């Protein structure tokens, strides 16, 4: 089976288990194909945990969920050294970050030291305990969640941590038609007719996934489109060229990491749509999730009630499409 066929089959399987969250499913697969991490913001009960659980069951990958709380310690993520009196030495006991897919549930409820430990794992793909460093698995993706409703007792993620996430995805409640289908699925699972434990018809092996990532990098992007992609990112740093109002709204723009992320995600989206080329729509569609957490708005923008999405929309509308 080809990598393309395997990923399409995996997507179809997830769609049967996750209803009404097409954006989340697509972005989760794009992050997987682009070898990045995902920050998902949405109210409780929108199938965030279920989505990555279903994904792990359709792949040759292990999954672990970590509930972030104010009393969590870095060792609760990374692991710790355990003394073995029989051998008279210390042995490293691996923590949950040594799994392939990790769900960091309500990440902003953990203190700064825990967030820093997760940052090293995301950025360096390794864990350092004492003087020793331990590499993480070749397949490693963190999906972190945030609850936008309740902010009491939370620790906002610093910009350096946010920048390590490939995408920041915002999800909303499903439509009425989808919610009806969710009721039917829930009842069927309660009767054990279609339990969540059922895996996909054909698991995607890690070898196939790595092959898919190489194919994504080979997706064709015309030079004018590459320039267009760069213009969008550069406009966040020098917005005055596109209007004084934009210059007043943006305090800090996106880093070159945003250009790399937008390039890989646009290619991954085209590949997932079974095309061998990137079109302007791929870049425009992915720009919101790539830039949303990477630009810092000014006090003037916040006073006017503007969000990052509003500013990104203005940028895209003012930059000529090739």
C-alpha positions in Angstrom: 0.0 0.0 0.0 1.3 3.5 -0.9 1.7 6.2 1.8 -1.0 8.3 0.1 -3.5 5.4 0.2 -2.7 4.6 3.8 -3.2 8.1 5.0 -6.4 8.5 3.1 -7.7 5.3 4.7 -6.6 6.6 8.1 -8.4 9.9 7.5 -11.6 8.0 6.5 -11.4 5.9 9.6 -11.0 9.0 11.9 -14.0 10.7 10.2 -16.2 7.8 11.2 -15.2 8.2 14.8 -14.9 12.0 15.1 -18.0 13.8 13.8 -18.4 17.5 13.2 -14.7 18.3 13.8 -13.3 18.1 10.2 -10.9 21.0 10.8 -9.4 19.4 13.9 -9.0 16.1 12.0 -7.3 17.7 9.0 -5.0 19.9 11.1 -4.0 16.9 13.3 -3.0 15.0 10.1 -1.2 18.0 8.7 0.8 18.4 11.9 1.7 14.7 11.7 2.8 15.0 8.1 4.8 18.2 8.7 6.5 16.7 11.8 5.2 19.4 14.2 3.2 19.9 17.3 -0.4 21.1 17.7 -2.1 23.5 20.1 -5.8 23.1 20.2 -8.1 25.6 21.8 -11.8 24.7 22.4 -14.4 24.2 25.0 -14.6 20.9 27.0 -16.4 18.1 25.3 -15.4 18.8 21.7 -13.6 15.4 21.1 -10.1 16.7 21.5 -8.9 13.8 23.6 -10.9 11.3 21.5 -9.4 12.6 18.3 -5.8 11.9 19.1 -6.8 8.6 20.8 -8.5 7.5 17.6 -5.4 8.7 15.6 -3.1 6.6 17.7 -5.3 3.5 17.3 -5.1 3.9 13.5 -1.3 4.0 13.6 1.7 2.1 14.6 2.2 4.4 17.6 1.6 4.5 21.3 -0.4 7.2 23.0 -0.3 8.8 26.5 -2.5 11.5 28.0 -1.2 13.8 30.7 -3.6 16.0 32.7 -1.7 19.2 33.5 -2.4 20.6 37.0 -0.7 23.2 39.2 1.0 20.6 41.3 2.6 18.8 38.3 6.4 18.4 38.5 8.8 18.2 35.5 9.7 14.6 36.6 6.1 13.7 36.1 6.7 14.3 32.4 10.3 13.4 31.8 10.7 10.6 34.2 13.2 10.2 37.1 16.1 8.1 38.3 15.1 5.3 40.6 17.6 3.8 43.1 17.8 0.0 42.8 19.3 -1.3 46.1 19.8 -4.8 44.6 22.2 -3.4 42.0 23.4 -0.5 44.1 22.8 2.0 41.3 20.3 4.4 39.8 18.1 3.4 36.9 16.2 5.9 34.7 12.4 5.4 34.7 11.0 7.0 31.5 8.1 9.4 31.8 5.0 9.8 29.5 7.0 12.0 27.1 8.7 8.9 25.7 5.5 7.9 23.9 4.9 8.7 20.2 1.7 10.7 20.6 1.3 12.8 23.8 -1.8 14.7 24.8 -1.0 17.6 27.1 -4.5 18.3 28.4 -5.0 21.9 29.6 -1.4 22.8 29.3 -1.8 26.3 30.6 -2.6 24.9 34.1 0.9 23.7 34.7 3.6 26.0 36.2 6.6 27.4 34.3 9.1 24.6 35.2 6.8 21.9 33.7 6.2 24.0 30.6 10.0 24.4 30.2 10.5 20.6 30.4 7.9 20.2 27.7 9.6 22.9 25.6 12.9 21.0 25.6 11.2 17.9 24.5 9.3 19.7 21.7 12.3 21.7 20.5 15.2 19.3 20.9 13.4 15.9 20.8 15.3 14.8 23.9 14.9 14.8 27.7 17.7 15.9 30.1 17.7 14.5 33.6 20.7 15.4 35.7 23.8 15.1 33.4 22.3 12.6 31.0 20.2 13.2 27.9 17.8 10.7 26.4 16.5 10.9 22.8 12.8 10.7 22.2 11.2 8.4 19.6 11.6 9.4 15.9 7.9 9.7 15.8 6.9 12.3 18.4 4.0 14.7 18.4 2.5 16.7 21.2 -1.1 17.8 21.0 -1.7 20.4 23.7 -5.2 21.7 24.6 -6.4 24.9 26.2 -9.8 25.8 27.6 -10.8 29.3 26.4 -13.7 29.6 28.9 -12.0 29.4 32.4 -8.7 31.3 32.9 -8.6 31.3 36.7 -5.6 29.5 38.1 -3.8 29.2 34.7 -0.3 30.1 33.6 -0.3 31.7 30.1 2.2 30.1 27.8 5.2 32.4 27.0 5.9 33.4 23.4 8.9 31.1 23.2 6.7 28.1 24.1 3.9 29.1 21.7 6.4 29.5 18.8 7.3 25.8 19.2 3.8 24.8 18.2 3.5 24.3 14.4 -0.2 25.2 14.5 -2.7 26.8 16.9 -6.1 25.5 16.0 -9.4 26.9 17.4 -12.4 24.6 17.2 -16.1 25.3 17.9 -19.3 23.3 18.7 -20.6 21.0 16.0 -23.7 21.8 13.9 -27.1 20.3 14.8 -26.9 17.7 12.0 -23.5 16.5 13.2 -24.6 16.5 16.8 -27.4 14.1 15.9 -24.9 11.8 14.3 -22.8 12.0 17.5 -25.8 10.9 19.5 -26.2 7.9 17.3 -22.5 7.0 17.6 -22.6 7.4 21.4 -25.6 5.1 21.7 -23.9 2.5 19.4 -20.8 2.5 21.5 -22.8 2.2 24.7 -24.2 -1.0 23.2 -20.7 -2.1 22.2 -21.7 -2.3 18.6 -18.8 -0.1 17.5 -16.5 0.4 20.4 -13.8 3.0 20.3 -11.3 0.3 21.0 -11.8 -0.9 17.4 -8.7 0.0 15.4 -8.6 1.1 11.8 -8.9 -1.6 9.1 -5.2 -1.1 8.2 -2.8 0.5 10.6 -0.4 3.2 9.2 3.1 2.0 10.0 5.8 4.5 11.0 7.7 3.5 7.8 4.7 4.6 5.7 4.4 7.8 7.7 8.0 8.8 7.2 7.6 8.0 3.5 4.6 10.3 3.4 6.6 13.1 5.0 9.3 12.8 2.3 6.5 13.0 -0.4 5.1 16.1 1.3 8.5 17.8 1.0 8.5 17.0 -2.8 5.2 18.7 -3.4 5.7 21.4 -6.1 5.5 25.1 -5.1 6.0 27.6 -7.9 8.5 30.4 -7.2 5.8 33.2 -7.3 3.8 31.2 -4.6 6.9 30.9 -2.5 7.4 34.6 -2.7 3.7 35.1 -1.8 4.2 32.9 1.3 7.2 34.9 2.4 5.4 38.2 1.8 2.6 37.2 4.2 5.1 36.4 7.0 7.2 39.4 6.3 4.2 41.6 6.4 3.7 40.8 10.0 7.1 42.3 10.8 6.8 45.3 8.5 3.1 45.9 8.3 3.4 49.7 7.6 3.9 48.8 3.9 0.3 47.6 3.8 -1.3 50.3 5.9 -0.8 52.5 8.9 -3.7 50.8 10.7 -1.9 47.4 10.4 1.3 49.1 11.7 -0.7 50.3 14.8 -2.2 46.9 15.4 0.9 44.6 15.3 3.4 44.9 18.1 5.7 42.0 17.1 5.6 39.9 14.0 6.3 36.2 13.2 9.8 34.6 13.2 11.4 32.7 10.3 10.0 29.6 12.0 6.6 30.8 10.8 7.8 30.7 7.2 9.1 27.2 7.6 5.8 26.1 9.2 3.6 27.7 6.6 5.7 26.2 3.8 5.5 22.6 5.2 1.8 22.9 6.2 0.7 24.3 2.8 2.6 21.3 1.1 1.0 18.9 3.6 -2.5 20.2 2.9 -2.0 19.9 -0.9 -0.7 16.3 -0.4 -3.6 15.4 1.8 -6.0 16.8 -0.8 -4.2 14.4 -3.3 -2.6 17.2 -5.3 1.0 17.3 -6.4 1.2 21.2 -6.3 0.5 24.0 -3.8 -2.1 26.6 -4.8 -2.7 30.1 -3.1 -5.7 28.7 -1.2 -3.4 26.2 0.7 -1.2 29.1 1.9 -4.2 31.4 2.8 -6.0 28.6 4.6 -3.0 27.6 6.7 -1.8 31.1 7.4 -4.4 31.6 10.2 -3.3 28.5 12.2 0.4 29.2 11.6 0.4 32.9 12.5 -2.4 33.1 15.1 0.0 32.4 18.0 3.0 34.0 16.5 2.0 37.7 16.2 1.5 39.9 19.2 -1.1 42.6 18.9 -0.7 46.1 20.3 -2.8 47.7 23.0 -4.6 49.7 20.3 -5.7 46.5 18.5 -6.9 45.0 21.8 -8.7 48.3 22.7 -10.5 48.1 19.3 -11.6 44.5 20.1 -9.5 43.0 17.3 -8.2 39.4 17.4 -5.2 37.9 15.6 -7.5 36.4 13.0 -8.9 39.8 12.1 -5.4 41.2 11.5 -4.3 38.1 9.5 -7.4 38.4 7.4 -6.6 42.1 6.6 -3.0 41.1 5.7 -4.1 38.4 3.3 -6.7 40.7 1.7 -4.0 43.4 1.0 -1.2 41.2 -0.4 -1.6 40.6 -4.1 -2.1 36.9 -5.1 0.3 35.8 -7.9 
